[in-house]
Amino acid sequence: MKAKPSISKYDQQSLMLINAKGRLRRLNTPFRVECIKPIHRIHHQHTVYVTCINEHPSEKLLYRVLNEWIPYHHFQLITYY
């Protein structure tokens, strides 16, 4: 059984992305995301900025948006590379 790959250096100010072509890119905060599941004050299809990223045991990643920690699965990244 293969072990899951892990990132040895965790950074709250950036996110590592891999596109469909296999290119690796570091996305630094703040970056834009679009809401795909409404939560709190953020409505569907609103664009907001992520100012910080944090790990969470059950949610995997949390984004800091409008001074609140929100699970990443409520958003879709808005970036092209």
C-alpha positions in Angstrom: 0.0 0.0 0.0 1.4 3.4 -0.9 1.6 6.1 1.7 -0.3 9.4 1.0 2.0 12.1 -0.3 2.4 15.0 2.2 3.7 18.5 2.0 6.5 19.0 4.5 6.3 22.8 4.7 2.9 24.1 5.4 2.3 27.8 4.6 -0.8 29.7 5.7 -0.2 32.3 3.0 -0.2 30.1 -0.1 -1.8 27.1 -1.7 -0.1 24.6 -4.1 -2.1 23.8 -7.3 -1.7 21.3 -10.1 -3.5 22.0 -13.4 -4.8 19.5 -15.9 -1.5 19.5 -17.7 0.4 18.6 -14.5 1.9 22.0 -14.0 2.6 23.0 -10.3 1.9 26.5 -9.2 1.9 28.3 -5.8 -1.1 30.6 -5.4 -0.4 33.3 -2.8 -3.0 35.0 -0.7 -5.0 37.0 -1.2 -6.7 35.2 -4.0 -10.2 35.3 -5.4 -12.8 32.5 -5.0 -16.4 32.2 -6.0 -19.0 30.9 -3.6 -20.7 27.7 -4.8 -22.5 26.8 -1.5 -24.0 29.8 0.3 -22.8 30.3 3.9 -23.2 33.1 6.5 -23.1 36.4 4.7 -21.8 35.0 1.4 -24.4 34.3 -1.3 -24.1 32.0 -4.2 -21.9 33.2 -7.1 -20.4 36.1 -5.0 -16.7 36.6 -5.4 -14.6 37.1 -2.3 -10.9 37.1 -1.3 -9.2 34.4 0.8 -6.7 36.1 3.1 -5.4 33.0 5.0 -5.4 29.2 4.7 -5.4 26.7 7.6 -5.5 23.0 8.0 -8.4 21.3 9.8 -8.6 17.6 10.8 -12.2 17.0 9.5 -12.6 19.8 6.9 -9.1 19.4 5.3 -8.7 23.1 4.6 -10.2 26.3 5.9 -10.2 29.6 4.1 -10.3 32.9 6.0 -12.9 35.0 4.2 -14.4 38.2 5.6 -12.7 37.5 9.0 -14.4 34.1 9.3 -12.9 30.5 8.9 -15.0 28.7 6.3 -14.4 25.2 4.8 -12.9 25.3 1.3 -15.6 23.2 -0.3 -18.0 26.2 -0.3 -15.8 27.9 -2.9 -14.4 27.5 -6.3 -11.0 29.0 -7.2 -10.9 31.8 -9.8 -7.5 31.4 -11.4 -6.0 30.5 -14.8 -2.6 29.2 -15.6 
